[in-house]
Amino acid sequence: MAYSLVKIDAGRSEELRDRCSALNYYTMKADIFGVCVQLYTESKDYIDMWADNFYQMSDSVRSHARIFCLDDASTDLHVEYDVATRTIFLFNFDYYGWVKSIALGMAGNILEDAHSIYSVHGAALDIDGRGVTLIAPSKTGKTTQSWGLLRADHASLITDDWYFVSFDGSRPRVRGSEKNCYIDADIGDVWEEYKPLVRGVKFDNRGRGIGNVRWVAGEGSVISETSMRYVFLLKRDADEEPGVRRMEPEDALSYLREHDYCNPHQLLRDDHRMVRRENFFRRYLSECEVFMVNTTGTPEETQASIREVLAERCGI
């Protein structure tokens, strides 16, 4: 994890809330799959991105989780979390991507604990009624390949970053988490179709910004949920040939466990929760067809390999 996290007690939480009450914060509530997460920040850029990124929750709904952003030159980058009240304090964060991921992590903790709904840090699409997900460690091409798949006929995006899973009947049911995507400025360099999208986005100091894919792919290009069928795990291993191979669920689980389930924003990692997450992923993988993709080829070559597998199953 790029930031350290410590749990704090009620006394420290109250001290920090009193400190925050003297600041002139922008604030807004997000609806993250029914969980109300409220952001407090002095950054106008953050609140604008938050508004574009998430569905808005009614002001009449009390927040289930709260995020306070503080700038403090006397300390370093870190997080303090009052788990009892679901209140978190982010010190010296200069990257919106971590703010939004922490919001998703807090919502995920609540949904997991209270509703047996689990988080996956991955991209998800619906292709002709069949769910496809790409799960991967950072810098292995997850976003590039998911946006590549969105170009296919009959493809709709659920999310390019984070989704929630429940077992409603015979198949895992996947639901999206964000209204719009936090995209890289270079996405149009890989797939020409997205250059108009990039031109309409304000990018931050990390070269990322909130983009609405509907601007270029149409209103039906984003839908809220799907039934998951195909899981693609990604890696970048120069010692192996690029391409796709079928994978057994237990081998896939081992890969995910080794890479911390490809999610650095789980926030709470006690033994009970980690066992519960492992059991979730075991069931999730066992109910899907699983593939490993080595992405050492060009983006176009990797995309062709993935599409070859899906051509037999989704007709793309």
Protein Blocks (a to p, Z undefined) as FASTA:
>chain_A
ZZdcddddfklmmmmmmmmmmpccddddddeehiacddddfbfklmmmmmmmpccddfkl
ccfbdcdddddfkbccdddddfknopacdehiabfklmmmmmmmmmmmmmmmmnopacdd
dddddeehiacdddddehiopmmmmmmmmmpghiacfbfkbccdddehjbdcdddfbfbd
cddfklmmmmmmlmmmmmmpccdfkopacddfklmnojklpcfbdcdfbdcdddddfkbc
cddddddfklmmmmmmmnonopaknopacfklmmmmmmmmmmmmmmpccddddfkbcfkl
mmmmmmmmmmmmnoZZ
